[in-house]
Amino acid sequence: MQTLETMLRASLWAATLTPDELDRVVRESHERRIPVGGSAIRCGAPADQWIGVIEGLVKMSVSQRDGRLSTFTGVTAGGWAGEGSLLRPGIWRYDGVAVRDTRIACVPRHTFERLVSTSLPFNRFLLMQLNERL
């Protein structure tokens, strides 16, 4: 079973950080366990963390006004979600629901924002990731 620290250190973005920056991310982050059907991200809640899937699967979707659900992606082990919402302070604009029992890494907003403010390589990584999704 992969640990939170192992997952964080193995993430692609981790290679953009100095050893001290990465150590601080590891210290400030925490893990959450989410049962099948549980919420990793809830539409309308404050966007207060960047999430990575350690184990499991999170389905990202938006509820339409007519009640239909539109799923736009699934995030599997090693994947990350929420950076777009963290770059625009406010609330989550979509739901993230565990499709299987899931463990997620939670990087607090203040940690994410510090990296954005102080690490040019991290910013370049985020920009590349966001461009790939468009």
Helices and strands as residue ranges (DSSP letters): H 4-10, G 12-16, H 19-28, E 30-34, E 39-41, E 49-55, E 57-63, E 69-76, E 80-81, H 83-87, E 95-98, E 102-108, H 109-118, H 120-133
